[in-house]
């Protein structure tokens, strides 16, 4: 096994305005979506990543900085000890791209602003639900004179209903008789959806913002360290040495980071689980 690993140049990504990890990552390399990369995508799913890489995060300059020999030895040595190939280094490269992109997308809200937003969502759900009741008549798939107890299905287009219709026809062929009633269409009303949406907003409010001090100096570095610690542990089945995370942080953020910096950050607090 070569001791000098390199990440293949993902030319096909550089022209994109954004990269969908599922749709586009297999096109980044001539080898396509290999098992290692497929496992990496599953890791991102488990780690709560949204799978959209922001424009400009991955470019030639970043690819060159990642592949330069400075700080690369620690990462290579760790992978070699685990008998992992250069493809694992490519996975780590995409993890760093994903986390940098994730930070850019994060809302930079204070705890009070966060609570205000989700509190307003809950109130709007209540207000709309009450307004539907005040129409004082049923919606009845558009034939009624009010808006009460309208089913979500009533507002789907024919194109949106088609996958459900296909599933129903398939189930009918298996059973050998027509399906009818609640087993055919999910009877979820708008009021029920609003209650669920309010509950979800209350849950988000209780969790608090993903990062409580996003504008603090060093906030991005702290976030990057914690998220990489999570993703590497998920993917490789063991915690990465702090020296490895420090090397990755130095490369990804162009901000020299030491193992002591990583240790201090990870002692401070864990990334809030979303």
Helices and strands as residue ranges (DSSP letters): H 11-14, E 19-20, H 21-24, G 25-27, H 35-46, E 52-53, H 60-67, H 72-81, H 86-105, H 111-134, G 140-142, G 152-155, H 158-175, G 181-183, H 190-207, H 219-236, H 242-253, H 259-268
